[in-house]
Amino acid sequence: YNFWALPNRDIGMVDRKIFWTLLCTLISNSGYALIAPFLPSEFRTQGISGEMIGLMFAIYSVPVILFSPLIGKTVECVGRANMIALGIAAMGFAFVCFGFVPWLEQKGLVLFFGFSLRFLQGTSSAFVQTTCYAIVTNDFPDRKEQIVGWVEALQGLGLVVGPIIGSALYTFLGYEKTFFCYGGLLLVLSLIIKMNFPENMRSEQSCSGEHHTLMDEPNSLTEVLIPMETSTSEVENSQRVSMCKLLCSARFTAAAFASALSYFTYSFTEPILAERLEDFDMTKMQVGLFFSILPVCYMLASLGVHYIPKQVEKRVTIILSTVITGVALLFVGPSVIFGFKDSLLLMGIGQALVGIFMTTMIIPSLPEMVESALPCYPGQERDVNNLSSGIYNSFLGFGQVTSPFYGAAMAEVFGFRFTVDTVALIYFFFLPLYVFLAGGVEAFRLTFSCKRSEADFDNEIAELHSYEVPGPKMKDKPLK
C-alpha cells in the first residue's frame, strides 16, 4: 500500500477515506494557526490587552474538552460526512465573522465577538478531529498506529503551513479580505466534503440501536479482512458501554492521561521559549528555525511509529517513551537541578528527542485505549471506538489548554530552566503511576517472554475486533 501514489491511480473506498480524513485534518489545524501572525496586532489596535488576547487564544481548546466526548457518542447518528462538513462550515463562518471585527467600536463588543468566535472555532475543530479519530479506529483496526501517525503528521503540517498562508494572505489582501476569502473557501469546501466524503451505509442503523461489526461495506477496511457477524443477543446481553464506565478503567484512563501529558509537553514552552533564546543573541530567523525543531521531528516520527514491531505491547512503548521524554526534557532547559551546562546545542538535542519520543507516547495511546476496553464490551466495537475517540480528543485539548498557562506562570516565578525541570519531574512521577495503573509489568512480560509471531498478533487483534485474517490461525493459543 502506497499512500503517496494516490493522486496517480484510481482511488478506491479505502483510499478515499484516508485521503479525505487527512485532508480535513490539515484544513482544521491550518485554520487554527492561520490567524496567529496578525490577529493579536489587530486586537491591540482595538485596545485589547495582551492577557485578554492570550485567554482568547486559549479558549479554543475549551470546547474541544467539553464537546469531544459528546461528538464521539453522536457521530453515528449524525453521520461522519455531516459531522465533518458541519465542522468545516462552522469554522468558515467564524472566519467570515472575524473579518467584521474592525467595524466594531466598543471594546466590550470586540471581546464578546473575539471569545465567541474563537469558542466556535474550537467547537468546529472538535467536530472534525473527533470524527477523524473515530474513522481511524472503526475502519482501520489493524492499522490504527499507522493512520493515527499520518493524522498527527498532518496536524503538525497544518500548524506549520497555517501561519505561512495567513501571513501571505494578510500581506496581499489585508485583514478583512483575508478572513472573508479564507472563510468563504472553507464554506465551499464544506459542501465539497459533504458530497465527496465516503459515508458509512449503516450509520442510521447504528443510531437506531442496531450494532454491527467494524465492516460497514466490503471495502471499508482493507481487502484482506473478512467480516464476522456479531450476534444481536451478544450485544443485548453485554453491559452497555458509556463514557463514565470507560473512564473507570484504570488502564484506559492512564492511556488517556499519557496523551494529555504528551500534548502538554508540545505546548508548554510556546510562550516562554522565545524569551529564553534571547540569552544566546539569536536573530528572529534563527529563533524561528529553533522553534521548528520539535514540530519537524514530531511530524517525521509520526510517519514512522507504525514500524514499531507489533509484538511490542503499546503499554511498553508508552512506558519507554515516558522515560526517554523525561530525560530529554532535562536537556531542553538545560537542567538547573542537575547542574547541566547552559548550552544551545543541548537545548536543540533535547527539543529533537522530545519531538520524537512524545510522538511514540501519544500515537499508541488511542489504540491502547480502544484495545483495553473492547474485551469488556463484546459486540459494541463502534460505541467503544467512537467514545474512545471523543475522550482521547478531549484529553488532548486539556493538555493543550493548560500547558501555556503553566509554562508562563512558572517561568515568571522560577525561570525557564527550572520550569522545564518541573515538567521532567512530572514525567518521572507519572512513570510509576502508569506502570501500576496500566499493568506495565505484565505488558513487559507479554512483550519479552512470550514468543508471539506477527501472524499470532494479527489474529489476536482480529479476534478482538471481530474480523478474520486469511491464512493459518493460531493453534489453541488463548487471546492474551
N, C-alpha and C positions, 0 to 999 in steps of 0.2 A: 504494500500500500504506500503510495507516494502522494502525500498531500500537495506538494508543490507542483505536481503535474496536473492539478485540477483545471486550470484555465485551458489546457491543451487537449482535453478529451471530454467525451460525453459525461456529464455529471449525473450520477445515479442518486437514489434516495439517500443513501448513507452519506455520500459526499456532499450533497446539498445541505443536509442537516449540519454537518461540520462547518461547511463554508459560511452559512448564514449565522450560525451560533458565534463563530469567531468574528464575523463582520459586525454583528450587533454589539459584541463586547468591545471592539475597537471604537465604534461610534460613541457608546456610552461613556467610556473613560476619556476619550479625547474631548468630549463635551464638558466633562468635569474640570479638566485642566486648561481648557481653551481661554477662559476669562482671567486666569491668574496674572498675565503680564500687564493688563491695562485697567481692569475693573477697580482695583484698590485706588489708583490715582484719580479715577473719575469720582469715586465716592468721597475722597478727600476734598475735592473741589466743591462738593456739596456740604462740607463742614462735618463729615463723619470722622470720628476718632479712629486711630489705629486699632484700639482694643475692640471697638464695635465691629470693625471690618474683620478682625480675626474671629470673633464669635460668629459672624455671618458666614464665613467660610467653614467653620467647624460644624455649624448646624446641618450641613449637608449630610453628615453621617447619622444624625438622629433618626430620621425616618427609615434609614436602612436598618437600624437596630430594631425599631418598633414594628415595621411592616413586613420585613422579610419572612418571618415565620408564618404570618397570615397569608402572604402570597404563596408560599410553599404549600399551604393547606388548600388553597382555592385554585391553583393553576390548572388542574384537570377540568374543573367546572368551566372556567373562563376560556380555556384553550391557550395553547402556547403562543400561536401566531397572534392571537388577540392581545395577550398579555404583553408581549414584546412590542407590538405595534403601538399599543396604548402608552407604554413607557417612553418610546421614542417620540411620539406625538406630544406627550406632556412636556418632555424636555425641550422640544422645538417651541411650544407655546411659551415656556418660561424664557427662552432666549429672546423671542419677539417682544415680550413684555419688558425685559431688561432694557431694550432699546428706547423705551419711553422714560427711563429714569431721569435724563437731563431736563425733561419738561416739568418735573416736579419741583416746586419751590419750597415747600415746607419740609424741614428736616425730619419731622415725625413720619411723614408720608414716605420719604426716602427709606427710612429704616424699616417701616412696615413692609413696603414692597420688596426691599432687599432680602429681609429674612424670609418672607413668604415665598418668594420665587426660588430662593436657594433651598428652602424646605421642599418645594415642588420638584426641583431637580434631583434632590436626594431620593424622593419617592419614586421618581421615574427610573433612577438607577436601580433601586430595589426591585422594581418590576422586571427590568431587563436581566440583571445579574442572577437573581434567584431562579428565574426561568431557565437561563442558560445552564446553571448548575444542575437543575432538575433534568434537563435533556441529557446531560452527560451521564448522570447516574442511572437514568432509566434506560437509555438507548444504547449505551456502550459499557455494560458492566464488566466486560473483560478487558477494557482499555481505559478505565477511569483515570489512572495516573497520567496516561499519555494525553488524553483530551483536556483534562484539567490543567496540565502543564501548558498546552497550547493556549488555553483561555487566560492563564496567568501571564504568559508571554505577551499576548495581545493587550492585556490590561496595562502592562508596563509600557508597551509601544504607544498606546493611546496617551498615557501620561507624558510621554516624550514628545510626540508629534502635536499634541493639543496646543501647548503654548507656542510652538512654531507657526502653526496655522493661524492661531489667534493674533500673533504679532504681525504676520504678513497681511491679514485682512484689515487689521486696525491701521496699518501704515498706508494702505491704498484706499480704504473706504471710510475711515473714521469710525467713531464709536457707534453711532446709531445704525449705520448701514451694515456694520459688521454683525450686529445682533439680528437685524432684520433678515439679512441674506442667509446666515447660518441657521437661524430658526426656521426660515421658510424651507431651506434644504432638508432639515430634519422632518418637517411636516410631510414633505413629498416622500422622503424615504420611508416614513411610517406606512404610507399607502403601498409602496413597493414591497415592503416587508410583509404586510398583510396578504398581498396577492401571491407572493412567491415562497414564503417560509413553509417548509414541509410540516403540515399539521398531522397529528395522530388521528386516526379514524375512529378511535374508541373513547375519546375524551368525554363525550356526553354520557356514554355508558358508565365510565368510571365515576362520573359525578352523581349518577343516579344510584350508586351503591354497589354496582357490579365490579368485581375485581378481576384483573387479568394478569397474565404474565407479562414480562417486560417486552415481549414481542407483540407489537400492535399491527404490524404488517410484515410480509415476508422479508423485506429488506431493511427493517428498522434497526437492526444491529449490524451484523456482518454476515456474509454469505455462508460462513461455516457453522453458524449457530442454528440449532433446530429447537423450536419452542416445545415446551412441555406444558400440558394443561394443568391449571390449578383448580381443584375441585371447589365448588361453591360451599360444600359442607365444611371443608377445611377452613375456609375464611370465616364462616359463621361460628364455628366452634372455638376459634382462636381469640385471644384477647385483642381488643381494638387498640391500635396504636394511637398515641397522642403526643403532643409536644412535651407535656409535663412528664409522661412516662419515659420518653426518650432521655430527658434531662435528669431523670432519677437514676439512670445508669451511670455508674462512676466511670467506666471505660469510655462511653460515648461523650460525656461532658468533659473528661480530661482531654480528649482529642479536640473538642471544640475550643477549649482554652489554649491549647497549643497553637491553633490557627490564629486566635486573637493575639497571643504573645508575639507571633511572627509579624503580624501587621503592625503591632505596636512598635516593634523594632524598626520596621521600614520607615516609620514616620516621625519618631520622637526627636530626631536630630534636625528636621527640616527648619524649625525656627531659630536654631542656635548654631548650626554648623558654619554658616557664612561668617558670622562674627568671630568664631574660633579661628577660621582660616586667615583672618586679618593679622594674626600673630606671625604669619610667615610671609607677609608682604606680597601676597599673590594678586595678580590682576583679575579683573572681572571675568575674563575669558578662562583663566586658569581655575578660578573658583567654580565656574560652570562645568568645566571638564571634570573637576574633582567630584562635584555633585553627581555626575553621570556614572561614576564607577559602580556604585551599588545597583542602580536600576539596570545597567547594561549586563552586569554579572547575573542579576536576578532573571532577566529575560533569557539569557543563554542557558542558564541552569534549568529553567522551566522546560526548555525543549529537550533536555536530556534526562529528566527524572525517571522516565519510563524505562530507561536502560538498567535501572537497579534490578538485580535478579528477582524474579517473582518469589523465589523461595525465602527471601528475606522478609520477615514479618514487618508490616508497616509500623508497628509499635517500636520495633528495633530501629528502624530508620528515623523515627521521630526522636527517640532517646539519644542516639548518636548525634543527630543534628543539633539537639539541645546542648549537648556537651561542647561541640565544636563552636557553635554560635556564641555561647557564653565566653569561651576562651577568646574568640575573635574580637568580641567587644572590648576586651582588655587592651587590645592593640588600637582600637578606634580612638580611645581617649588621648594619648595612651594612658594606661592606668597610673593614677597617682597613689592609690593604695599600695600597689606592689612596686612602686618606685621605678616604673618604666621611663626610659629616656624620652623627652619630648621631641618626637621625630615625625615629620610629614610622611616619610616612607612607611613607618609603622602604621600610621593612620590609613594610608592608602591600601596597605595589605589587609588591615582589619576590615575596611569597607568592602573589599573584594570577597573576603571569606564570609562576611555576614551576608552579602548578596547571594552567594552560592548556597550556603547551608541553611539559611532561613527558608529558601525555596524547597529544600528536601524535608523541611519541617512542615511547611504549610500545605503542599500539594497532596501528600499522603493522608492529611487529616480528614478530608471529606470521605474518601474511600474507607478509611478506618471507622469513621462514624457509621457509615452505612453497613459495613460488614459486621460490626459489633452488634448492631440492632436486628438485622434480618433474621437470625435464628430464633429470636424471641417472638417474631410476628410472621409466621408462615402464611403465604398467600396474600400478603399485604405489601408486596415489594414497592408498588408505586407510591403508596402512602408513606412508607419509610423513606424512600428516596426523596420525595418532594418535601417532607417535613425536615429531613436532614439538610437539604439544600438551603431551606429558609433559615434554619438555625445557624448553619455554617456562615451564611452571608451576614446574619445579624451579629455574630461574634466578630467577624472581620470589621464590621462597622464600629463595634465597641472599641476594638484596638485602634482603629483609625481616629476616632473622635477624642479618645483620652490621651493619646501619645503627645500631641503638640502641647497640650496644657501641662503635662508632666515635665516635658523637656524644658519648656520656657520657665516654669516656676522653679524647678530645681537648679537650673543654670543661673538664674538670677541670684539665688542664695549661695550656692556652693560652687558654681563654676562648671564649665563644660566637662572637664576630665572626671571629676567626682560624680557628675550626673551619669555619665556613661558607665562608670564603675557600678553604680547602684542598679542599672539595668542588667549588667552582667551578673550581679548578685541575685537578682530576681530569677534569672535563668538557673543558677545553681540551687536556689530554693525550690524552683518548680521541678527540677530533675527528679529528686527522690519522691516528691509528691506524685508525679506522673507514673513513675515506676510502680509505686504502691497501688494507685487507683486503677491503672490500666493493665495490671498483671505483667509488668515488664520482665520479671524473672522467667515466667512461663513462656513469654514471647522469645526470649533468647534461647531457651531450651528447644522450642519448636524449630527455631532457625538453624541452630548449630548442632543439635543432637539427632534430630530426625532426618533420615535420608529421603527427602522428597524430591522427585524429579519435577521438571517444569510441567510435564504432562499430568502428573499427580496433582499439582497445584491447580492447573486449569480445570480438572474435573471437580476439585473441591469448590472452586468458585462457581462452576456450572451448577453444582448441586445447591449451592447457597442461593443462586439467583433463578433457579428453576428453568434452566435450559440445558441442552445436551451438547457435548462436544464430540463430533465424529471421531472414531478411532478407538483404540483399546481402552477399556475402562479400568479403573482401579480394582484390583482383586482383593475383595474382602478387607478393604482398608477403611476404617471409620473416618468420618469427617472430623477434622481437628478444629 
